[in-house]
Amino acid sequence: MYYVAAGSIPRQRHTQHRAPDGSLYAEELFGVEGFTGRSSLLYHLVPPTRTHKVEPVRKIELKAADDGLHRHRLTKTGGVEPKGDAITGRIPLYFNGDVVFGVVRPVEPMPENRFYRNGIADEMLFVHEGTGVCRTVFGDLRYGPGDYLVLPIGTTWRLDPDEGSDQRILYLEAPSEIEPPKRYRNDYGQLLEHSPYSQRDLHAPEFREPIDEHGDYVIDVRSVDRITAYHYHHHPFDLVGWDGYLWPFRFDIADFQPITGRVHQPPPVHQTFQARNFVVCSFVPRKFDYHPLAIPAPYNHSNINSDEVIYYVAGNFMSRRGVEIASFTLHPAGIAHGPHPGTAEASIGKEATEELAVMVDTFHPLHVTQAAMDLDDANYPYSWLPPEDEHEHARELSERGPEAFPD
């Protein structure tokens, strides 16, 4: 990330910074990895330590579901009904020790006096549908369809959807930094010329004047297994200024510049962010390969040591059939997958694709939740059969009845 300064800050760090009335602003170091990672300095009207009440909110427990099978999965979330807000409405679908992700369809803003802070993980929100403002202690991030919102661990924020705007969001939590891939950065952190995006495309929050209001303000703080409410008499968005390298940002998937070649390029060219033991990739509209004998559809491949999840956002994914928008496919380690029957041949001669999707590749196995099981299409593992065989298989399953789908 690059350096940003906003609002009023002193000439040198850790020196007196005073208000017009002579009172001292409260400096806060906001940093990761102890005192050696990225950080910013925040200057508050009121020290951020002044809580007057701490109370429990709820426990958090992720449970893995098990149907006794290691198989490809298709999770259809298009029909998920809106509920709750950006936090209470979350539906976790997949998880391991490195990442948790799923969908949320908030139908209401968070209460006006309530805010959220994840104390154990960076958060990423990919906006599939809807508009609004993600308000943070650093400032505001206005969002719309196609925006990634990346919120560093410890950021105080709230999501305010625009009134009447239907929301559909892919959310992700990671107890490690979500950042641009290292191979696209030089020793100074600057994104390189061959990177699929640049610093210009990473938008810092729009700074706003500090809110100097008193009342009962609640920050719900996420820890390992619970959410705890911290009450304050002073509004938490009270910064007069901040500067540093650690801050929330917005990145529009439409600003991702796809890397293409003479033949089909492998998924790493689509990588957008990295974190510990997983990556996030963006499949965007792009020109196809230009070798005279190129096959634009991806070749069959085995995920020998990674699980691959794709979330389908828009368009027609060239190698898939029968996969609806707002669905996830999970292709776990050790099982080959590739283009569906007929799609490789059909891709030959095509000049471009209009597909839009987000992929999460993990390097440790993913668990699926019961919510994912409830949205699962049990026929998906057989979708690579030729059409005549697939129809015969479907008939056999129908004749076998419910026992064809183990609990």
Secondary structure by P-SEA (a helix, b strand, c coil): cbbbbcccccccccccccccccbbbbbbbbcccccccbbbbbbbccccccccbbbbcbbbbbbbbbccccbbbbbbccccccccccccccccccccccbbbbbbbccccccccbbbbbccbbbbbbbcbbbbbbccccbbbbbcccbbbbbcccccccccccccbbbbbbbbbbcccccccccccccccccccccccccccccccccccccccccbbbbbcccccbbbbbbbcccccccccccccccccccccccbbbbbcccccccccccccccccbbbbbbccccccccccccccccccccccbbbbbbbccccccccccccccbbbbbcccccccccccccccccccccccccbbbbbbccbbbbcaaaaaacccccccccccaaaaaaaaaaaaaaccccccc
